[in-house]
Amino acid sequence: MSHRKFEHPRHGSLGFLPRKRSCRHRGKVKSFPRDDPSKRCKLTAFLGYKAGMTHIVREVEKPGSKLHKKETCEAVTIVETPPMVIVGVVGYVKTPVASFSKYCMGTAPK
């Protein structure tokens, strides 16, 4: 096809720029939930990455919907979650300046 003479809309979202391969194989956790001191200690993040997509046929359970008790085809995402092992725990003390760790293990056992 030839070039456009006038303006044209974009093809694709700017949110997905730059369009290139990732520099690392594993993703990173970008945000953690706020800790509540009154509750017990818990796992705050879990690593998972998108492995692919497929489709399923399921029966919709929404009373009042046109599709109630009918089968529909929907797209689903497959998330791969490799096994995790906890190798250490660090406790922090709140000081007027910043959070401070009293002891940090130099090497973690494998």
DSSP file (Angstrom, degrees, kcal/mol; ACC not computed):
  #  RESIDUE AA STRUCTURE BP1 BP2  ACC     N-H-->O    O-->H-N    N-H-->O    O-->H-N    TCO  KAPPA ALPHA  PHI   PSI    X-CA   Y-CA   Z-CA
    1    1 A M              0   0    0      0, 0.0     2,-0.1     0, 0.0     0, 0.0   0.000 360.0 360.0 360.0 159.4    0.0    0.0    0.0
    2    2 A S        -     0   0    0      1,-0.2     2,-0.0     0, 0.0     0, 0.0  -0.269 360.0 -80.4 -87.0 177.6    1.1    3.6   -0.5
    3    3 A H        -     0   0    0      1,-0.1     2,-0.3    -2,-0.1    -1,-0.2  -0.294  48.7-101.0 -75.0 163.2    1.7    6.2    2.2
    4    4 A R        -     0   0    0      1,-0.1    -1,-0.1     2,-0.1     4,-0.1  -0.627  19.4-156.5 -85.5 143.8   -1.0    8.1    3.9
    5    5 A K  S    S+     0   0    0     -2,-0.3     2,-0.2     2,-0.1    -1,-0.1   0.800  75.6  22.1 -87.1 -31.3   -1.7   11.6    2.8
    6    6 A F  S    S-     0   0    0      1,-0.3    -2,-0.1     0, 0.0     0, 0.0  -0.487 102.8 -50.4-124.4-167.3   -3.3   12.8    6.0
    7    7 A E        -     0   0    0     -2,-0.2    -1,-0.3     1,-0.0    -2,-0.1  -0.130  48.8-169.7 -66.0 162.6   -3.4   11.9    9.7
    8    8 A H        -     0   0    0     -4,-0.1     2,-0.1     0, 0.0    -1,-0.0  -0.987  24.7-102.5-150.1 153.0   -4.1    8.4   11.0
    9    9 A P        -     0   0    0      0, 0.0     2,-0.0     0, 0.0     0, 0.0  -0.355  46.0 -94.6 -74.9 159.8   -4.9    6.8   14.4
   10   10 A R        -     0   0    0     -2,-0.1     2,-0.7     1,-0.1     3,-0.0  -0.326  25.4-136.3 -68.8 153.2   -2.2    4.9   16.3
   11   11 A H  S    S-     0   0    0      2,-0.0     2,-0.1    -2,-0.0    -1,-0.1  -0.921  73.2  -1.4-109.6 103.1   -1.9    1.1   16.0
   12   12 A G  S    S-     0   0    0     -2,-0.7     2,-0.3     3,-0.0    -2,-0.0  -0.174  90.8 -66.6 104.1 162.1   -1.4   -0.2   19.5
   13   13 A S    >   -     0   0    0      1,-0.1     3,-1.0    -2,-0.1    -2,-0.0  -0.620  25.3-140.1 -89.6 144.3   -1.1    1.2   23.0
   14   14 A L  G >  S+     0   0    0     -2,-0.3     3,-1.3     1,-0.2    -1,-0.1   0.621  96.8  77.7 -74.4 -12.5    1.8    3.3   24.2
   15   15 A G  G 3  S+     0   0    0      1,-0.3    -1,-0.2     3,-0.0    -3,-0.0   0.666  89.0  55.8 -69.8 -15.4    1.6    1.4   27.5
   16   16 A F  G <  S+     0   0    0     -3,-1.0    -1,-0.3     3,-0.0    -2,-0.1   0.190  88.3 151.8-102.9  15.9    3.4   -1.5   25.9
   17   17 A L    <   +     0   0    0     -3,-1.3     2,-0.1     2,-0.1    -3,-0.0  -0.666  44.5  48.6 -88.3 149.9    6.5    0.4   24.7
   18   18 A P  S    S-     0   0    0      0, 0.0     2,-1.4     0, 0.0    -1,-0.1   0.591  77.8-150.8 -76.1 144.6    9.3   -0.4   24.2
   19   19 A R        +     0   0    0     -2,-0.1     2,-0.3     0, 0.0    -2,-0.1  -0.679  52.0 107.7 -85.1  93.1    8.4   -3.4   22.1
   20   20 A K  S    S-     0   0    0     -2,-1.4     2,-0.1     0, 0.0     3,-0.1  -0.949  73.6 -74.1-155.6 171.5   11.3   -5.7   22.8
   21   21 A R        -     0   0    0     -2,-0.3     2,-0.1     1,-0.1     0, 0.0  -0.380  56.5 -98.5 -71.4 151.8   12.2   -8.9   24.6
   22   22 A S        -     0   0    0      1,-0.1    -1,-0.1    -2,-0.1     3,-0.0  -0.408  20.0-138.9 -69.7 146.2   12.5   -8.8   28.4
   23   23 A C  S    S+     0   0    0     -2,-0.1     2,-0.4    -3,-0.1    -1,-0.1   0.692  87.6  45.2 -80.7 -18.1   16.1   -8.5   29.7
   24   24 A R        -     0   0    0      1,-0.1    -2,-0.1     2,-0.0    -1,-0.1  -0.961  70.0-143.4-128.2 147.8   15.4  -11.0   32.5
   25   25 A H  S    S+     0   0    0     -2,-0.4     2,-0.3     2,-0.1    -1,-0.1   0.883  87.2  56.3 -74.5 -39.3   13.6  -14.3   32.5
   26   26 A R  S    S-     0   0    0      1,-0.1    23,-0.0    23,-0.0    -2,-0.0  -0.713  82.8-129.4 -95.8 145.8   11.9  -13.9   35.9
   27   27 A G        -     0   0    0     -2,-0.3     2,-0.3     1,-0.0    -1,-0.1  -0.126  19.4-124.8 -79.4-177.1    9.7  -11.0   36.8
   28   28 A K        -     0   0    0     19,-0.0     2,-0.6    -2,-0.0    -1,-0.0  -0.942  18.0-111.7-131.0 155.1   10.0   -8.8   39.8
   29   29 A V        -     0   0    0     -2,-0.3     3,-0.1     1,-0.2    18,-0.0  -0.766  30.1-174.9 -86.3 118.8    7.6   -7.8   42.6
   30   30 A K        +     0   0    0     -2,-0.6     2,-0.3     1,-0.2    -1,-0.2   0.724  63.8  18.6 -91.5 -22.6    6.8   -4.1   42.1
   31   31 A S        -     0   0    0      0, 0.0    -1,-0.2     0, 0.0     0, 0.0  -0.998  60.5-154.3-149.4 149.5    4.7   -3.5   45.2
   32   32 A F        -     0   0    0     -2,-0.3    13,-0.1    -3,-0.1     2,-0.1  -0.905  29.8-107.1-119.7 148.8    4.0   -5.1   48.5
   33   33 A P        -     0   0    0      0, 0.0     2,-0.1     0, 0.0    11,-0.0  -0.406  46.7 -92.9 -70.6 154.3    0.8   -4.8   50.7
   34   34 A R        -     0   0    0      1,-0.1     2,-0.3    -2,-0.1     0, 0.0  -0.425  41.5-120.4 -67.9 140.2    1.1   -2.7   53.8
   35   35 A D        -     0   0    0     -2,-0.1    -1,-0.1    -3,-0.1     6,-0.1  -0.605  15.2-149.5 -82.6 141.4    2.0   -4.7   57.0
   36   36 A D    >   -     0   0    0     -2,-0.3     3,-1.6     4,-0.2    -1,-0.0  -0.953   2.3-155.5-110.0 113.5   -0.4   -4.7   59.9
   37   37 A P  T 3  S+     0   0    0      0, 0.0    -1,-0.1     0, 0.0     4,-0.1   0.749  91.2  61.1 -62.4 -23.0    1.5   -5.1   63.2
   38   38 A S  T 3  S+     0   0    0     -3,-0.1     2,-0.2     2,-0.1    -3,-0.0   0.693  97.7  70.9 -78.1 -16.8   -1.5   -6.5   65.0
   39   39 A K  S <  S-     0   0    0     -3,-1.6     3,-0.1     1,-0.1    -4,-0.0  -0.528  92.6 -91.4 -97.8 166.3   -1.7   -9.5   62.6
   40   40 A R        -     0   0    0     -2,-0.2    -4,-0.2     1,-0.1     2,-0.2  -0.234  49.8 -88.9 -70.1 161.7    0.6  -12.5   62.3
   41   41 A C        +     0   0    0     -6,-0.1     2,-0.3    -4,-0.1    -1,-0.1  -0.500  57.4 171.2 -70.2 138.6    3.6  -12.6   59.9
   42   42 A K        -     0   0    0     -2,-0.2     2,-0.4    -3,-0.1    -3,-0.0  -0.926  42.3 -82.8-145.9 167.9    2.7  -13.9   56.5
   43   43 A L        -     0   0    0     -2,-0.3     3,-0.1     1,-0.1     0, 0.0  -0.636  38.2-171.6 -73.7 124.1    4.0  -14.3   52.9
   44   44 A T        +     0   0    0     -2,-0.4     2,-0.3     1,-0.2    -1,-0.1   0.654  62.7  23.3 -97.4 -16.6    3.5  -11.0   51.2
   45   45 A A        -     0   0    0    -13,-0.1     2,-0.4   -16,-0.0    -1,-0.2  -0.994  55.9-164.3-148.7 153.2    4.4  -11.9   47.6
   46   46 A F        -     0   0    0     -2,-0.3     2,-0.3    -3,-0.1    -3,-0.0  -0.993  25.1-123.2-141.1 131.7    4.5  -14.9   45.4
   47   47 A L        +     0   0    0     -2,-0.4     2,-0.3    35,-0.1    -2,-0.0  -0.573  41.8 150.9 -80.9 130.9    6.4  -15.2   42.1
   48   48 A G        -     0   0    0     -2,-0.3     2,-0.3    33,-0.2    33,-0.2  -0.976  20.7-164.2-153.5 146.3    4.3  -16.2   39.0
   49   49 A Y  E     -A   80   0A   0     31,-2.3    31,-3.0    -2,-0.3     2,-0.4  -0.960  33.2 -96.7-135.5 155.3    4.7  -15.5   35.3
   50   50 A K  E     +A   79   0A   0     -2,-0.3    29,-0.2    29,-0.2     3,-0.1  -0.536  36.1 175.8 -73.6 121.7    2.4  -15.8   32.3
   51   51 A A  E     -     0   0A   0     27,-2.9     2,-0.3    -2,-0.4    28,-0.2   0.683  56.1 -61.7 -99.2 -22.6    3.0  -19.1   30.5
   52   52 A G  E     -A   78   0A   0     26,-1.2    26,-3.1     2,-0.0    -1,-0.3  -0.983  46.8 -95.9 165.9-173.2    0.3  -18.8   27.9
   53   53 A M  E     +A   77   0A   0     -2,-0.3     2,-0.2    24,-0.2    24,-0.2  -0.953  32.0 161.3-135.1 155.2   -3.4  -18.7   27.2
   54   54 A T  E     -A   76   0A   0     22,-2.2    22,-2.7    -2,-0.3     2,-0.3  -0.816  31.2-108.7-150.7-169.8   -6.1  -21.2   26.3
   55   55 A H  E     -A   75   0A   0     20,-0.2     2,-0.3    -2,-0.2    20,-0.2  -0.960  21.3-163.8-133.2 154.3   -9.9  -21.3   26.3
   56   56 A I  E     -A   74   0A   0     18,-2.5    18,-2.5    -2,-0.3     2,-0.6  -0.921  17.7-135.1-130.8 156.8  -12.5  -23.2   28.4
   57   57 A V  E     +A   73   0A   0     -2,-0.3     2,-0.3    16,-0.2    16,-0.2  -0.971  38.6 166.5-111.2 118.4  -16.1  -24.0   28.0
   58   58 A R  E     -A   72   0A   0     14,-2.6    14,-2.8    -2,-0.6     2,-0.5  -0.889  39.1-112.0-133.1 162.1  -18.0  -23.4   31.2
   59   59 A E  E     -A   71   0A   0     -2,-0.3     2,-0.3    12,-0.2    12,-0.2  -0.833  35.2-128.7 -95.3 126.2  -21.6  -23.1   32.5
   60   60 A V        -     0   0    0     10,-2.4     9,-2.6    -2,-0.5     2,-0.4  -0.582  16.2-164.4 -80.0 131.6  -22.4  -19.5   33.6
   61   61 A E        +     0   0    0     -2,-0.3     7,-0.1     7,-0.2    -1,-0.1  -0.618  42.6 125.4-114.7  68.3  -24.0  -19.3   37.1
   62   62 A K    >   -     0   0    0     -2,-0.4     3,-1.9     3,-0.1     6,-0.2  -0.892  51.7-143.3-127.4 100.9  -25.5  -15.7   37.1
   63   63 A P  T 3  S+     0   0    0      0, 0.0     3,-0.1     0, 0.0    -2,-0.1  -0.400  88.7  26.1 -62.5 136.6  -29.2  -15.5   38.0
   64   64 A G  T 3  S+     0   0    0      1,-0.4     2,-0.2    -2,-0.1     3,-0.0   0.272  97.0 116.4  93.7 -10.8  -30.9  -12.8   35.9
   65   65 A S  S X  S-     0   0    0     -3,-1.9     3,-1.2     1,-0.1    -1,-0.4  -0.557  73.1-126.1 -88.7 155.5  -28.4  -13.1   33.0
   66   66 A K  T 3  S+     0   0    0      1,-0.2    -1,-0.1    -2,-0.2    -2,-0.0   0.817 112.6  51.5 -65.4 -29.8  -29.2  -14.2   29.5
   67   67 A L  T >  S+     0   0    0     -5,-0.1     3,-2.1     3,-0.1    -7,-0.5   0.293  76.8 140.1 -92.5  10.2  -26.5  -16.8   29.8
   68   68 A H  T <  S+     0   0    0     -3,-1.2    -7,-0.2     1,-0.3     3,-0.1  -0.341  80.4   1.2 -60.0 129.3  -27.7  -18.3   33.1
   69   69 A K  T 3  S+     0   0    0     -9,-2.6     2,-0.3     1,-0.2    -1,-0.3   0.703 110.3 115.9  64.2  24.0  -27.3  -22.1   33.1
   70   70 A K    <   -     0   0    0     -3,-2.1   -10,-2.4   -10,-0.3     2,-0.3  -0.880  69.0-111.3-118.9 154.8  -25.8  -22.0   29.5
   71   71 A E  E     +A   59   0A   0     -2,-0.3     2,-0.3   -12,-0.2   -12,-0.2  -0.643  36.7 179.0 -84.5 140.1  -22.4  -23.0   28.3
   72   72 A T  E     -A   58   0A   0    -14,-2.8   -14,-2.6    -2,-0.3     2,-0.5  -0.972  26.8-124.6-138.5 153.3  -20.0  -20.3   27.1
   73   73 A C  E     +A   57   0A   0     -2,-0.3     2,-0.3   -16,-0.2   -16,-0.2  -0.863  34.1 178.3-100.6 127.8  -16.5  -20.2   25.8
   74   74 A E  E     -A   56   0A   0    -18,-2.5   -18,-2.5    -2,-0.5     2,-0.3  -0.952  29.1-117.2-132.0 150.0  -14.0  -17.9   27.6
   75   75 A A  E     -A   55   0A   0     -2,-0.3     2,-0.3   -20,-0.2   -20,-0.2  -0.647  33.1-170.5 -82.2 140.3  -10.3  -17.1   27.3
   76   76 A V  E     -A   54   0A   0    -22,-2.7   -22,-2.2    -2,-0.3     2,-0.4  -0.953  16.6-131.9-131.4 152.4   -8.1  -18.0   30.3
   77   77 A T  E     -A   53   0A   0     -2,-0.3     2,-0.6   -24,-0.2   -24,-0.2  -0.851  13.2-141.1-103.9 138.1   -4.5  -17.3   31.2
   78   78 A I  E     -A   52   0A   0    -26,-3.1   -27,-2.9    -2,-0.4   -26,-1.2  -0.890  16.9-163.3 -99.3 119.9   -2.1  -19.9   32.4
   79   79 A V  E     -A   50   0A   0     -2,-0.6     2,-0.5   -29,-0.2   -29,-0.2  -0.918   8.1-147.3-107.9 122.6    0.2  -18.6   35.2
   80   80 A E  E     -A   49   0A   0    -31,-3.0   -31,-2.3    -2,-0.5    -2,-0.0  -0.770  14.5-173.8 -89.7 126.3    3.3  -20.7   36.0
   81   81 A T        -     0   0    0     -2,-0.5   -33,-0.2   -33,-0.2     3,-0.1  -0.892  11.9-152.0-124.1 100.4    4.3  -20.6   39.7
   82   82 A P        -     0   0    0      0, 0.0   -35,-0.1     0, 0.0     2,-0.0  -0.291  35.7 -86.3 -67.3 156.0    7.6  -22.3   40.4
   83   83 A P        -     0   0    0      0, 0.0     2,-0.3     0, 0.0     0, 0.0  -0.359  45.6-150.2 -64.5 140.9    8.2  -23.8   43.8
   84   84 A M        -     0   0    0     -3,-0.1     2,-0.4    -2,-0.0    -3,-0.0  -0.874   9.7-163.2-114.7 147.3    9.5  -21.4   46.4
   85   85 A V        -     0   0    0     -2,-0.3     2,-0.5     0, 0.0     0, 0.0  -0.998  20.7-130.8-127.5 128.4   11.7  -22.1   49.5
   86   86 A I        +     0   0    0     -2,-0.4     3,-0.1     1,-0.2    -2,-0.0  -0.681  27.5 176.1 -78.5 123.0   12.1  -19.6   52.3
   87   87 A V        -     0   0    0     -2,-0.5     2,-0.3     1,-0.3    -1,-0.2   0.570  58.2  -9.3-106.5 -11.9   15.8  -19.2   53.0
   88   88 A G        -     0   0    0     20,-0.1     2,-0.4     2,-0.0    -1,-0.3  -0.955  49.9-138.8-177.3 159.2   15.8  -16.6   55.7
   89   89 A V        -     0   0    0     -2,-0.3     2,-0.4    -3,-0.1    16,-0.1  -0.996  15.2-160.4-130.2 134.8   13.8  -14.0   57.7
   90   90 A V        -     0   0    0     -2,-0.4     2,-0.4    14,-0.1    14,-0.1  -0.964   7.0-151.2-117.8 130.8   15.0  -10.5   58.6
   91   91 A G        -     0   0    0     -2,-0.4    11,-0.7    12,-0.4    12,-0.4  -0.822  11.5-154.1-100.4 140.8   13.5   -8.5   61.5
   92   92 A Y  E     -B  101   0B   0     -2,-0.4     2,-0.4     9,-0.2     9,-0.2  -0.864   5.2-148.9-116.3 148.8   13.4   -4.7   61.4
   93   93 A V  E     -B  100   0B   0      7,-2.9     7,-2.2    -2,-0.3     2,-0.6  -0.960  20.7-128.0-114.9 131.5   13.3   -2.1   64.2
   94   94 A K  E     +B   99   0B   0     -2,-0.4     5,-0.2     5,-0.2     7,-0.0  -0.694  33.7 177.4 -81.3 120.7   11.6    1.2   63.6
   95   95 A T        -     0   0    0      3,-1.6     0, 0.0    -2,-0.6     0, 0.0  -0.717  45.2-102.9-114.2 167.9   14.0    4.1   64.6
   96   96 A P  S    S+     0   0    0      0, 0.0     3,-0.1     0, 0.0    -1,-0.0   0.811 121.5  40.0 -61.5 -27.3   13.4    7.9   64.3
   97   97 A V  S    S-     0   0    0      1,-0.3     2,-0.3     0, 0.0    -3,-0.0   0.939 127.5 -46.9 -87.3 -52.7   15.6    8.0   61.2
   98   98 A A        -     0   0    0     -5,-0.1    -3,-1.6     0, 0.0    -1,-0.3  -0.932  69.5 -61.6-164.4-178.9   14.6    4.8   59.3
   99   99 A S  E     -B   94   0B   0     -2,-0.3     2,-0.4    -5,-0.2    -5,-0.2  -0.630  51.7-165.2 -79.2 141.6   14.0    1.0   59.6
  100  100 A F  E     -B   93   0B   0     -7,-2.2    -7,-2.9    -2,-0.3     2,-0.5  -0.994  15.9-141.7-135.6 133.7   17.1   -0.8   60.7
  101  101 A S  E     -B   92   0B   0     -2,-0.4    -9,-0.2    -9,-0.2     3,-0.1  -0.842   6.5-159.1 -96.4 126.6   17.9   -4.5   60.7
  102  102 A K  S    S+     0   0    0    -11,-0.7     2,-0.4    -2,-0.5    -1,-0.1   0.862  77.7  13.3 -72.7 -35.5   19.7   -5.7   63.8
  103  103 A Y        -     0   0    0    -12,-0.4     2,-0.4     2,-0.0   -12,-0.4  -0.992  61.1-176.1-145.3 133.2   21.2   -8.9   62.2
  104  104 A C        -     0   0    0     -2,-0.4     2,-0.2    -3,-0.1   -14,-0.1  -0.991  29.4-123.8-131.4 125.1   21.4  -10.0   58.6
  105  105 A M        -     0   0    0     -2,-0.4     3,-0.1     1,-0.1    -2,-0.0  -0.474  14.1-149.7 -68.5 130.1   22.7  -13.4   57.6
  106  106 A G  S    S+     0   0    0     -2,-0.2     2,-0.4     1,-0.2    -1,-0.1   0.933  81.7  24.1 -67.7 -47.2   25.6  -13.1   55.2
  107  107 A T  S    S-     0   0    0      0, 0.0    -1,-0.2     0, 0.0     3,-0.0  -0.972  76.3-140.5-123.5 136.3   25.1  -16.3   53.4
  108  108 A A        -     0   0    0     -2,-0.4   -20,-0.1    -3,-0.1     2,-0.1  -0.733  29.0-108.4 -91.7 140.2   21.8  -18.2   53.1
  109  109 A P              0   0    0      0, 0.0    -1,-0.1     0, 0.0     0, 0.0  -0.418 360.0 360.0 -66.5 143.2   21.8  -22.0   53.4
  110  110 A K              0   0    0     -2,-0.1    -2,-0.0    -3,-0.0   -23,-0.0   0.448 360.0 360.0 -86.9 360.0   21.0  -23.7   50.1
